Amino acid sequence: MHKLTLSDPLPPGAECSQHGGHPLELIGFFRRFRPSLLRNLAYTLIWNMGFVLVFTVLGLLYEPEASLGHLLWANFVVANCIGFLIHGQFVLGNILLQGRIWRRGFASRSAYYALITVIGVFGGYWLGFTLLHWDHAREQVFSAQGATEVLLLSLIIAAILASIFLAREREARAEAAFQRERARVEAAEHQFHLAQLKMLEAQIEPHFLYNTLANVISLVDADPAAAKRMVTRLIDFLRHAARTGGPAETTVGRQFELLQAYLDLMALRTNTRLSYRVEMAAEVAALPLPPMLLQPLVENAIKHGLEPKVAGGTVNVGARREDALLVLTVADNGLGFPATRGDGGGLGLANLRQRLESLYGTRARLTIEDTQPGTRVTLSVPIDPAL
């Protein structure tokens, strides 16, 4: 009668978790790969090989005269029979139970682990010893003493599996809670940025509309034709603003249409003291661009650079692509922005810098140059926000 000892092959116990996972996923490296049937089979083979090595070393310690090749081969055959049987049972259990067992309590799941492990270990020993033609060892497994040893071993393996999966579940719940909290924070930040944008629009649009309507009223009696042209341009501006407005990203082309309507109105309001040129490369027209990035620069150029200048001047607005960057420029030949005189460019540029940081982090760049006369402002933003 063959006596079952530590020099005999002993089981690994590998299987799939309720979510298509694997015990190896307790190690962070193994969570890098997407769960799949092929991946889990490969993981089970790795898991089994760990048991092969451990019990081969134990076998050599218990029986130093044993052949290393013999022990490795025997442990390899039996470990993989047991490991893949347990793996297959968990896969089949997931299909038949449709995940219901994973919603049960700790006692039910522990019993489930134990049942599958006991069946897998006994079945794996029987199959492995049959393949190795170890008839006496196979009989020993199902003797009273052998069955007791194998049952105890099975329960130990079941306890290991249960502890691994329960630890993995706790980690998964913690990760899910972290992701939910991060999503909540991101949503709150998004709403905050939208509120800032709305506040900025609320600051700019009424002021602009009041001044424009005041100009219209002043022209109604003195120059009705000019008043009519200004109302027409105002309607055009509001139409473009309605198309471009809102928190969602618009395109460079649409924002340039809005700027064109805005500059038309400002040219009428200043009675030819303002002229402008808008140049946009055709390749950038369809590129996405968050609203209210370009318009504050144009407004600052007019307000701080041209309006205080008796003779007025010209504003040049451009858009082009440089590699992975969208480059926007606003240049005037006026008195210059306050930024060139040391006060940081005013509230408009301060808000713009905050928006750039929230949208792009350190990947956007805003530069202000004193061109004498006038100022050039260059805004460079990544075309792909993820870069």
TIMARRO-980763 format. One record per residue: residue number from 1; x, y, z of N, C-alpha, C in turn. Coordinates in steps of 0.05 Angstrom, whole numbers, plus 5000, padded with zeros to 4 digits. Example, Ala and Ser with C-alpha at 12.3 -4.5 7.8 and 13.67 -1.06 7.14 Angstrom:
    n  n.east  n.north  n.up  ca.east  ca.north  ca.up  c.east  c.north  c.up
    1    5264     4886  5156     5246      4910   5156    5264     4934  5156
    2    5257     4955  5142     5273      4979   5143    5258     5001  5157
//
This chain:
    n  n.east  n.north  n.up  ca.east  ca.north  ca.up  c.east  c.north  c.up
    1    5017     4976  5000     5000      5000   5000    5018     5025  5000
    2    5012     5043  4982     5028      5067   4980    5019     5087  5001
    3    5037     5097  5017     5030      5117   5037    5033     5145  5026
    4    5013     5162  5030     5013      5190   5020    5031     5207  5038
    5    5051     5219  5026     5070      5235   5042    5074     5261  5027
    6    5090     5279  5040     5096      5305   5027    5112     5302  5002
    7    5124     5279  4997     5138      5276   4972    5120     5271  4949
    8    5094     5264  4955     5075      5261   4933    5065     5288  4923
    9    5055     5289  4899     5045      5315   4888    5022     5325  4905
   10    5022     5351  4910     5001      5363   4926    4988     5385  4910
   11    4963     5394  4917     4947      5409   4899    4952     5439  4901
   12    4945     5453  4879     4947      5482   4879    4921     5496  4887
   13    4899     5489  4874     4874      5503   4879    4872     5530  4866
   14    4866     5531  4841     4864      5556   4827    4837     5558  4814
   15    4825     5581  4812     4799      5583   4800    4793     5612  4793
   16    4769     5616  4782     4760      5642   4774    4742     5654  4795
   17    4743     5679  4800     4725      5692   4819    4699     5699  4806
   18    4681     5711  4822     4655      5717   4812    4656     5738  4789
   19    4676     5753  4787     4677      5774   4767    4696     5767  4745
   20    4702     5741  4741     4720      5734   4720    4749     5739  4728
   21    4754     5742  4754     4780      5747   4764    4795     5722  4771
   22    4816     5725  4788     4833      5702   4794    4848     5709  4820
   23    4855     5688  4835     4870      5693   4860    4895     5710  4856
   24    4908     5707  4833     4933      5722   4828    4928     5752  4827
   25    4903     5760  4823     4897      5788   4822    4901     5802  4849
   26    4905     5787  4869     4912      5799   4895    4939     5814  4892
   27    4955     5806  4873     4980      5820   4867    4974     5841  4846
   28    4982     5865  4850     4975      5887   4833    4984     5883  4804
   29    5007     5871  4799     5017      5867   4772    4997     5852  4755
   30    4984     5832  4767     4965      5815   4751    4938     5828  4746
   31    4933     5851  4758     4909      5865   4752    4912     5884  4728
   32    4936     5885  4717     4941      5903   4694    4929     5892  4669
   33    4922     5866  4668     4913      5854   4643    4883     5849  4645
   34    4869     5854  4623     4840      5852   4621    4831     5823  4626
   35    4811     5819  4644     4801      5791   4648    4791     5778  4623
   36    4798     5753  4619     4788      5737   4597    4792     5708  4603
   37    4779     5690  4588     4783      5662   4593    4812     5653  4589
   38    4824     5663  4568     4852      5655   4562    4871     5666  4584
   39    4866     5691  4593     4883      5702   4614    4880     5686  4639
   40    4855     5678  4647     4851      5663   4672    4864     5635  4670
   41    4863     5623  4647     4876      5597   4644    4906     5600  4647
   42    4918     5621  4636     4946      5626   4639    4953     5631  4668
   43    4936     5647  4682     4940      5652   4710    4939     5627  4727
   44    4920     5609  4720     4918      5584   4735    4943     5567  4731
   45    4954     5567  4707     4979      5552   4702    5002     5564  4719
   46    5003     5591  4721     5024      5603   4738    5019     5596  4767
   47    4994     5598  4775     4987      5590   4803    4995     5562  4809
   48    4989     5544  4790     4996      5515   4794    5026     5512  4796
   49    5041     5526  4780     5070      5522   4780    5082     5531  4807
   50    5069     5551  4819     5078      5559   4846    5076     5536  4865
   51    5053     5521  4864     5050      5498   4882    5070     5475  4874
   52    5075     5472  4848     5094      5452   4840    5121     5457  4853
   53    5130     5482  4852     5157      5488   4863    5157     5485  4893
   54    5136     5495  4907     5135      5493   4936    5136     5464  4945
   55    5119     5447  4934     5117      5420   4944    5139     5402  4933
   56    5153     5411  4912     5177      5397   4904    5199     5401  4924
   57    5202     5426  4933     5222      5432   4954    5215     5417  4980
   58    5189     5417  4988     5182      5402   5012    5187     5372  5009
   59    5182     5362  4985     5187      5334   4980    5216     5326  4983
   60    5234     5344  4972     5262      5339   4974    5272     5341  5003
   61    5260     5359  5019     5267      5361   5047    5258     5336  5062
   62    5234     5326  5054     5223      5302   5068    5237     5277  5060
   63    5244     5274  5034     5258      5251   5023    5281     5261  5006
   64    5304     5267  5018     5327      5278   5003    5337     5260  4981
   65    5332     5234  4983     5342      5215   4963    5324     5215  4938
   66    5301     5228  4940     5282      5227   4917    5294     5241  4893
   67    5285     5233  4869     5295      5244   4844    5281     5271  4839
   68    5297     5292  4834     5285      5319   4829    5267     5318  4804
   69    5276     5306  4783     5260      5304   4759    5234     5290  4764
   70    5235     5268  4779     5211      5252   4785    5191     5269  4801
   71    5201     5283  4821     5183      5300   4837    5171     5322  4821
   72    5187     5335  4805     5177      5358   4789    5155     5348  4770
   73    5160     5326  4756     5140      5316   4737    5114     5308  4751
   74    5117     5293  4773     5093      5283   4788    5077     5307  4799
   75    5091     5326  4811     5077      5349   4822    5064     5366  4799
   76    5078     5367  4777     5067      5382   4754    5041     5370  4744
   77    5040     5344  4741     5016      5330   4731    4993     5333  4750
   78    4998     5326  4775     4976      5327   4795    4967     5355  4801
   79    4986     5374  4804     4979      5401   4810    4961     5413  4788
   80    4968     5408  4763     4952      5419   4742    4925     5405  4739
   81    4923     5379  4745     4897      5366   4745    4879     5378  4766
   82    4890     5382  4790     4874      5394   4812    4867     5423  4806
   83    4887     5438  4798     4883      5467   4793    4862     5472  4771
   84    4865     5458  4749     4846      5464   4727    4818     5452  4732
   85    4817     5430  4748     4790      5420   4756    4776     5441  4774
   86    4790     5452  4793     4778      5473   4810    4771     5497  4793
   87    4789     5505  4775     4783      5527   4757    4757     5522  4741
   88    4755     5498  4729     4732      5492   4713    4706     5492  4730
   89    4708     5482  4755     4684      5482   4772    4674     5511  4778
   90    4693     5529  4783     4685      5556   4788    4672     5569  4763
   91    4683     5563  4740     4672      5574   4715    4643     5562  4712
   92    4640     5536  4715     4614      5523   4713    4595     5534  4734
   93    4605     5538  4758     4588      5548   4779    4578     5576  4773
   94    4595     5593  4761     4587      5620   4754    4565     5619  4733
   95    4567     5600  4714     4547      5597   4693    4520     5588  4704
   96    4521     5567  4721     4497      5555   4732    4483     5573  4753
   97    4499     5585  4770     4488      5601   4792    4484     5630  4784
   98    4495     5638  4761     4492      5665   4750    4500     5686  4771
   99    4521     5680  4787     4531      5700   4806    4516     5702  4832
  100    4495     5686  4835     4479      5689   4860    4495     5682  4885
  101    4514     5663  4883     4529      5655   4906    4545     5678  4917
  102    4554     5697  4900     4571      5719   4909    4556     5740  4924
  103    4529     5738  4923     4513      5757   4939    4505     5746  4966
  104    4514     5721  4971     4508      5708   4997    4528     5716  5018
  105    4523     5708  5042     4540      5715   5065    4566     5700  5065
  106    4582     5706  5085     4609      5694   5087    4607     5664  5090
  107    4589     5654  5107     4587      5625   5112    4580     5610  5087
  108    4561     5621  5071     4552      5607   5047    4575     5606  5026
  109    4589     5628  5024     4611      5628   5004    4634     5610  5013
  110    4639     5610  5039     4661      5592   5050    4654     5563  5044
  111    4629     5556  5049     4620      5528   5043    4623     5522  5013
  112    4617     5542  4997     4619      5538   4968    4648     5534  4960
  113    4666     5550  4971     4695      5546   4966    4704     5518  4975
  114    4695     5510  4998     4703      5484   5009    4693     5461  4992
  115    4668     5462  4983     4657      5441   4967    4672     5438  4941
  116    4676     5461  4927     4690      5460   4901    4719     5450  4905
  117    4732     5459  4926     4760      5451   4931    4762     5421  4937
  118    4744     5411  4954     4745      5383   4961    4741     5365  4936
  119    4721     5372  4920     4716      5357   4895    4739     5359  4876
  120    4751     5384  4874     4773      5387   4856    4798     5372  4865
  121    4804     5372  4891     4828      5359   4901    4825     5328  4898
  122    4802     5317  4906     4799      5288   4903    4799     5280  4874
  123    4784     5295  4858     4783      5289   4829    4810     5293  4816
  124    4825     5313  4824     4852      5318   4812    4871     5297  4820
  125    4871     5288  4845     4888      5266   4853    4882     5241  4837
  126    4856     5235  4835     4849      5210   4820    4858     5212  4791
  127    4853     5235  4778     4861      5238   4750    4891     5238  4747
  128    4905     5253  4764     4934      5255   4762    4947     5228  4766
  129    4939     5213  4787     4951      5187   4792    4945     5167  4770
  130    4921     5170  4758     4914      5153   4736    4932     5158  4712
  131    4937     5184  4706     4955      5191   4684    4984     5182  4689
  132    4992     5182  4715     5019      5174   4722    5021     5143  4726
  133    4998     5130  4724     4997      5101   4728    5006     5093  4757
  134    4998     5110  4776     5004      5104   4804    4979     5092  4816
  135    4974     5068  4811     4949      5055   4820    4947     5054  4851
  136    4970     5047  4863     4969      5045   4893    4965     5072  4906
  137    4977     5092  4895     4973      5119   4906    4944     5128  4903
  138    4932     5121  4880     4904      5128   4876    4886     5114  4896
  139    4892     5088  4902     4877      5074   4922    4881     5086  4950
  140    4905     5095  4955     4911      5107   4981    4895     5133  4986
  141    4891     5148  4965     4876      5173   4967    4848     5168  4977
  142    4836     5146  4969     4808      5140   4976    4806     5121  5000
  143    4829     5115  5013     4827      5100   5038    4820     5119  5060
  144    4814     5108  5084     4805      5124   5106    4826     5144  5114
  145    4851     5135  5116     4873      5153   5124    4878     5174  5102
  146    4880     5164  5077     4886      5182   5055    4865     5203  5051
  147    4839     5194  5053     4817      5212   5049    4817     5234  5071
  148    4824     5226  5095     4826      5245   5117    4847     5266  5111
  149    4871     5257  5102     4892      5275   5096    4885     5294  5073
  150    4873     5283  5052     4865      5299   5029    4843     5319  5037
  151    4824     5309  5054     4802      5327   5062    4813     5351  5078
  152    4832     5345  5096     4844      5366   5112    4859     5386  5094
  153    4874     5374  5074     4888      5391   5056    4869     5409  5039
  154    4847     5397  5031     4827      5411   5016    4815     5435  5032
  155    4810     5430  5057     4799      5452   5073    4819     5474  5077
  156    4845     5467  5079     4866      5487   5081    4866     5504  5056
  157    4865     5490  5033     4865      5505   5008    4840     5523  5005
  158    4817     5512  5014     4792      5528   5013    4795     5553  5030
  159    4807     5550  5054     4810      5573   5071    4829     5594  5058
  160    4850     5584  5044     4868      5602   5030    4853     5617  5009
  161    4837     5602  4993     4822      5615   4972    4802     5635  4983
  162    4788     5627  5004     4768      5645   5016    4781     5671  5025
  163    4804     5668  5039     4817      5692   5049    4827     5710  5027
  164    4837     5698  5005     4846      5714   4982    4823     5728  4969
  165    4801     5714  4964     4778      5727   4951    4765     5748  4968
  166    4763     5743  4994     4751      5762   5011    4768     5788  5013
  167    4794     5784  5014     4812      5807   5013    4810     5822  4987
  168    4807     5807  4965     4804      5820   4939    4778     5835  4937
  169    4757     5824  4949     4731      5837   4949    4731     5863  4964
  170    4744     5862  4988     4747      5887   5004    4762     5908  4988
  171    4783     5899  4975     4799      5918   4959    4783     5929  4936
  172    4767     5911  4923     4750      5920   4900    4729     5940  4910
  173    4717     5935  4933     4697      5953   4944    4710     5980  4950
  174    4734     5979  4962     4747      6005   4968    4754     6020  4943
  175    4763     6005  4922     4770      6018   4896    4745     6030  4884
  176    4722     6015  4885     4697      6025   4874    4688     6050  4889
  177    4691     6050  4915     4683      6074   4931    4701     6097  4924
  178    4727     6092  4920     4745      6113   4912    4738     6125  4885
  179    4731     6107  4866     4724      6117   4839    4698     6133  4840
  180    4679     6124  4856     4654      6139   4859    4659     6167  4871
  181    4677     6168  4891     4683      6194   4903    4698     6212  4883
  182    4716     6200  4868     4731      6216   4848    4712     6226  4827
  183    4693     6209  4818     4673      6219   4798    4656     6241  4810
  184    4649     6239  4836     4633      6260   4848    4649     6286  4850
  185    4674     6284  4857     4691      6308   4858    4694     6320  4831
  186    4699     6303  4811     4703      6314   4783    4677     6327  4774
  187    4654     6315  4780     4629      6327   4773    4625     6354  4786
  188    4632     6355  4812     4630      6380   4827    4648     6402  4815
  189    4673     6394  4808     4691      6413   4796    4681     6422  4769
  190    4669     6403  4754     4658      6411   4728    4636     6432  4732
  191    4618     6427  4751     4596      6445   4756    4607     6472  4766
  192    4629     6471  4781     4641      6496   4791    4652     6512  4767
  193    4666     6499  4749     4677      6513   4726    4655     6524  4708
  194    4633     6508  4705     4610      6519   4689    4598     6543  4703
  195    4597     6543  4729     4586      6566   4743    4604     6590  4740
  196    4631     6585  4740     4649      6607   4735    4646     6619  4707
  197    4642     6601  4688     4638      6610   4660    4613     6626  4658
  198    4591     6616  4670     4566      6631   4669    4569     6658  4682
  199    4584     6659  4705     4587      6684   4719    4603     6704  4701
  200    4624     6693  4687     4639      6710   4670    4622     6720  4647
  201    4606     6702  4635     4588      6711   4613    4568     6732  4624
  202    4558     6727  4648     4539      6746   4660    4552     6773  4664
  203    4578     6774  4671     4592      6799   4674    4596     6814  4648
  204    4602     6799  4627     4609      6811   4601    4585     6819  4585
  205    4566     6800  4581     4544      6805   4562    4526     6828  4569
  206    4516     6831  4594     4499      6854   4600    4513     6881  4595
  207    4538     6882  4604     4554      6907   4600    4556     6914  4571
  208    4562     6894  4554     4564      6898   4526    4537     6906  4513
  209    4516     6893  4521     4490      6899   4510    4480     6926  4518
  210    4484     6934  4544     4476      6960   4553    4490     6982  4537
  211    4516     6979  4533     4530      6999   4518    4522     7001  4489
  212    4517     6977  4477     4509      6977   4449    4481     6990  4446
  213    4463     6983  4463     4436      6994   4461    4436     7024  4467
  214    4454     7033  4485     4457      7061   4490    4466     7076  4465
  215    4485     7063  4450     4494      7075   4425    4472     7076  4404
  216    4455     7055  4403     4433      7055   4385    4414     7078  4391
  217    4407     7082  4416     4389      7103   4424    4400     7131  4416
  218    4427     7133  4421     4439      7160   4414    4439     7165  4384
  219    4437     7144  4368     4438      7147   4339    4410     7148  4326
  220    4390     7141  4340     4363      7139   4328    4355     7166  4315
  221    4359     7188  4329     4351      7214   4318    4372     7226  4300
  222    4397     7223  4309     4419      7236   4294    4426     7221  4268
  223    4426     7195  4268     4434      7180   4244    4418     7153  4244
  224    4393     7154  4235     4376      7130   4236    4389     7107  4220
  225    4402     7112  4198     4414      7091   4182    4436     7077  4198
  226    4452     7092  4212     4473      7080   4228    4461     7064  4251
  227    4439     7074  4263     4426      7060   4285    4415     7033  4274
  228    4404     7034  4250     4393      7009   4238    4416     6989  4233
  229    4439     6999  4222     4461      6981   4218    4471     6968  4244
  230    4471     6984  4265     4481      6974   4291    4461     6953  4302
  231    4436     6957  4299     4416      6937   4308    4419     6912  4292
  232    4423     6915  4266     4427      6891   4249    4452     6875  4258
  233    4474     6890  4263     4498      6876   4272    4494     6863  4300
  234    4478     6877  4317     4473      6865   4343    4457     6839  4340
  235    4438     6839  4322     4423      6814   4317    4441     6792  4307
  236    4459     6799  4289     4479      6779   4279    4496     6769  4302
  237    4505     6787  4319     4521      6779   4342    4506     6760  4360
  238    4481     6766  4367     4465      6749   4385    4459     6722  4372
  239    4455     6722  4346     4451      6697   4332    4475     6679  4334
  240    4499     6690  4329     4523      6674   4332    4528     6666  4361
  241    4522     6684  4379     4526      6678   4408    4508     6655  4416
  242    4483     6654  4405     4465      6632   4412    4476     6605  4401
  243    4489     6606  4377     4500      6582   4366    4525     6573  4381
  244    4540     6592  4391     4566      6586   4403    4564     6584  4433
  245    4543     6595  4445     4541      6597   4474    4536     6570  4487
  246    4537     6569  4513     4534      6545   4529    4561     6535  4538
  247    4561     6516  4557     4585      6506   4569    4601     6486  4552
  248    4587     6475  4532     4601      6454   4516    4622     6467  4498
  249    4641     6451  4489     4661      6461   4471    4649     6468  4444
  250    4658     6490  4432     4650      6497   4405    4675     6494  4388
  251    4673     6503  4363     4696      6501   4345    4709     6528  4342
  252    4734     6527  4332     4748      6552   4326    4733     6569  4306
  253    4722     6555  4285     4708      6570   4265    4684     6585  4275
  254    4668     6572  4292     4644      6585   4303    4652     6609  4321
  255    4673     6605  4336     4681      6627   4354    4692     6651  4338
  256    4704     6645  4315     4713      6667   4298    4689     6681  4285
  257    4668     6666  4279     4644      6679   4269    4633     6698  4290
  258    4633     6689  4315     4623      6706   4337    4641     6731  4340
  259    4667     6727  4338     4685      6750   4340    4681     6770  4317
  260    4676     6759  4294     4672      6777   4271    4647     6794  4275
  261    4626     6783  4286     4602      6798   4291    4607     6818  4314
  262    4622     6810  4334     4629      6828   4356    4645     6852  4346
  263    4666     6846  4330     4683      6867   4320    4668     6886  4301
  264    4649     6875  4285     4632      6892   4268    4617     6913  4285
  265    4606     6903  4308     4591      6921   4325    4609     6942  4338
  266    4632     6933  4347     4651      6952   4360    4661     6973  4340
  267    4665     6964  4315     4673      6984   4294    4652     7005  4290
  268    4626     6996  4290     4605      7016   4287    4603     7034  4311
  269    4606     7022  4335     4604      7038   4359    4626     7059  4362
  270    4650     7052  4352     4672      7071   4354    4674     7090  4330
  271    4655     7088  4311     4653      7106   4289    4680     7107  4273
  272    4688     7084  4264     4711      7080   4247    4738     7084  4261
  273    4738     7088  4287     4763      7090   4302    4776     7062  4305
  274    4760     7041  4301     4770      7014   4304    4768     7000  4276
  275    4790     6988  4269     4791      6970   4246    4802     6943  4255
  276    4797     6922  4240     4806      6896   4249    4811     6878  4225
  277    4826     6857  4230     4831      6836   4210    4831     6809  4225
  278    4816     6791  4213     4813      6764   4225    4824     6744  4205
  279    4844     6728  4214     4857      6708   4197    4857     6681  4211
  280    4844     6662  4198     4842      6635   4210    4850     6615  4189
  281    4870     6599  4195     4878      6577   4177    4855     6557  4174
  282    4850     6549  4149     4827      6532   4143    4829     6505  4159
  283    4853     6496  4165     4856      6470   4178    4848     6470  4207
  284    4845     6494  4219     4837      6495   4247    4808     6502  4251
  285    4793     6507  4230     4765      6516   4234    4748     6496  4249
  286    4752     6470  4244     4736      6449   4257    4747     6440  4284
  287    4769     6451  4293     4781      6441   4318    4764     6451  4341
  288    4761     6435  4362     4746      6443   4386    4761     6464  4402
  289    4746     6482  4414     4757      6503   4430    4736     6511  4451
  290    4743     6510  4477     4724      6518   4497    4716     6548  4494
  291    4691     6555  4500     4682      6582   4497    4696     6601  4516
  292    4695     6627  4510     4704      6648   4527    4734     6647  4532
  293    4750     6636  4513     4779      6638   4516    4790     6661  4499
  294    4779     6664  4475     4789      6684   4456    4776     6711  4460
  295    4750     6712  4465     4736      6737   4466    4747     6756  4488
  296    4754     6746  4512     4765      6765   4532    4791     6779  4523
  297    4807     6765  4506     4831      6777   4496    4825     6800  4477
  298    4805     6795  4460     4797      6816   4441    4785     6840  4456
  299    4769     6835  4476     4757      6856   4491    4778     6872  4506
  300    4798     6858  4518     4819      6873   4531    4835     6890  4512
  301    4840     6880  4488     4855      6895   4468    4841     6921  4461
  302    4814     6920  4459     4799      6943   4452    4797     6962  4476
  303    4790     6951  4499     4785      6967   4523    4811     6981  4532
  304    4833     6966  4535     4857      6978   4546    4876     6988  4526
  305    4875     6978  4501     4894      6986   4481    4884     7008  4462
  306    4859     7005  4453     4850      7022   4431    4830     7044  4440
  307    4812     7038  4458     4792      7059   4466    4806     7084  4478
  308    4827     7080  4495     4839      7104   4506    4856     7120  4486
  309    4861     7108  4463     4877      7121   4442    4859     7139  4424
  310    4865     7164  4423     4847      7183   4408    4844     7174  4379
  311    4865     7166  4367     4864      7159   4338    4853     7131  4333
  312    4848     7116  4355     4839      7088   4351    4861     7071  4342
  313    4854     7050  4327     4875      7031   4318    4863     7006  4306
  314    4880     6986  4304     4873      6960   4291    4877     6937  4310
  315    4859     6918  4308     4861      6892   4322    4864     6870  4301
  316    4885     6854  4305     4889      6830   4287    4885     6805  4304
  317    4868     6788  4294     4862      6762   4308    4870     6740  4289
  318    4885     6720  4299     4894      6698   4283    4892     6671  4297
  319    4890     6650  4281     4890      6623   4291    4905     6605  4271
  320    4923     6589  4282     4939      6571   4266    4946     6547  4282
  321    4956     6527  4268     4965      6502   4282    4995     6500  4281
  322    5007     6493  4304     5035      6488   4305    5039     6461  4318
  323    5044     6440  4302     5046      6413   4312    5021     6405  4327
  324    5024     6399  4353     5000      6390   4369    4987     6413  4384
  325    4994     6438  4377     4983      6461   4390    4965     6478  4372
  326    4944     6489  4383     4928      6510   4370    4938     6536  4381
  327    4947     6553  4363     4959      6579   4371    4940     6601  4363
  328    4931     6617  4382     4913      6639   4378    4927     6665  4385
  329    4925     6685  4368     4939      6710   4373    4919     6734  4371
  330    4923     6753  4388     4907      6778   4388    4928     6800  4390
  331    4930     6817  4369     4950      6839   4369    4936     6865  4363
  332    4945     6886  4376     4935      6913   4371    4958     6933  4370
  333    4952     6956  4358     4972      6977   4357    4965     7001  4375
  334    4952     6994  4398     4942      7014   4416    4962     7021  4438
  335    4952     7028  4461     4969      7037   4483    4981     7014  4499
  336    4971     6990  4495     4982      6967   4509    4963     6958  4532
  337    4965     6932  4539     4949      6921   4561    4961     6930  4588
  338    4944     6930  4609     4956      6935   4635    4977     6915  4643
  339    4977     6891  4631     4997      6871   4638    5025     6881  4631
  340    5027     6897  4610     5053      6908   4603    5061     6931  4621
  341    5042     6940  4637     5048      6962   4656    5049     6952  4684
  342    5047     6925  4688     5053      6914   4714    5030     6907  4732
  343    5004     6909  4723     4982      6902   4741    4969     6876  4734
  344    4981     6859  4717     4972      6832   4713    4950     6829  4692
  345    4941     6850  4679     4922      6847   4658    4893     6849  4665
  346    4887     6854  4691     4859      6858   4698    4844     6833  4703
  347    4818     6836  4711     4801      6814   4718    4798     6794  4696
  348    4795     6804  4671     4790      6786   4648    4812     6766  4644
  349    4837     6776  4644     4860      6757   4641    4864     6739  4665
  350    4858     6749  4689     4860      6732   4713    4840     6709  4711
  351    4815     6715  4703     4796      6693   4699    4805     6674  4677
  352    4816     6685  4656     4825      6669   4634    4847     6650  4643
  353    4866     6660  4658     4888      6643   4668    4877     6620  4685
  354    4857     6626  4702     4845      6605   4719    4831     6584  4702
  355    4817     6593  4681     4804      6574   4663    4824     6556  4649
  356    4845     6568  4639     4866      6553   4625    4878     6531  4644
  357    4883     6539  4669     4894      6520   4687    4875     6497  4693
  358    4849     6504  4696     4829      6483   4702    4824     6465  4678
  359    4827     6476  4654     4822      6460   4629    4846     6444  4621
  360    4870     6456  4622     4893      6443   4610    4917     6439  4630
  361    4914     6449  4654     4936      6447   4673    4959     6464  4664
  362    4983     6451  4662     5007      6466   4654    5012     6464  4624
  363    4993     6452  4609     4998      6447   4581    4990     6470  4563
  364    4977     6491  4574     4970      6515   4559    4989     6538  4567
  365    4993     6556  4548     5011      6578   4553    4999     6604  4543
  366    5000     6625  4560     4990      6651   4554    5014     6671  4556
  367    5021     6684  4534     5043      6703   4535    5033     6730  4525
  368    5044     6751  4538     5037      6779   4531    5063     6794  4524
  369    5063     6806  4500     5087      6820   4491    5081     6849  4485
  370    5098     6866  4493     5096      6895   4487    5109     6899  4459
  371    5093     6906  4439     5103      6908   4412    5110     6937  4404
  372    5103     6956  4421     5111      6984   4417    5108     6994  4388
  373    5086     7002  4379     5062      7007   4396    5045     6982  4398
  374    5030     6981  4419     5010      6959   4422    5020     6935  4436
  375    5004     6914  4435     5009      6890   4450    5001     6866  4433
  376    5016     6844  4437     5009      6819   4424    5006     6798  4446
  377    4982     6785  4446     4976      6764   4465    4975     6738  4449
  378    4989     6718  4458     4990      6691   4445    4980     6670  4465
  379    4960     6655  4456     4949      6634   4472    4953     6607  4457
  380    4968     6589  4470     4974      6563   4458    4961     6541  4475
  381    4944     6525  4463     4930      6504   4478    4934     6478  4462
  382    4935     6455  4476     4937      6429   4462    4912     6423  4446
  383    4916     6414  4422     4893      6406   4405    4878     6383  4417
  384    4893     6364  4428     4881      6341   4442    4883     6347  4471
  385    4861     6352  4486     4863      6359   4515    4876     6337  4531
  386    4876     6312  4521     4888      6290   4537    4918     6290  4536
  387    4930     6305  4517     4959      6305   4514    4972     6324  4534
//
